[in-house]
Amino acid sequence: MSIEPPSKLVYTWPTEGSDAEPEQVTVSFNRDGTETEVVILHERILVKTRRDEHSAGWNGCLDKLEAYVLAAV
């Protein structure tokens, strides 16, 4: 795990039932004036169906985060 406040978080994501190297997730927060762009890079996903599942999950999380932030403004 690596933490670089306030701009980056890097951690591994073990794959259940696999001896493969853990997946790696990097979350970057890029400030631009009054806005912050959140970029998620999820690497080392060996199976396409798993990549698709992660993509749907991350997009759902980010959509909910956006709705939450917009409701609070």
Buried (B, 14 or more C-beta within 10 A) or exposed (E): EEEEEEEBBBEEEEBEEEEEEEBBBBBBBEEEEEEEEEEBEBEEBEEEEBEEEBEEEBEEEEEEEEEEEEEEE
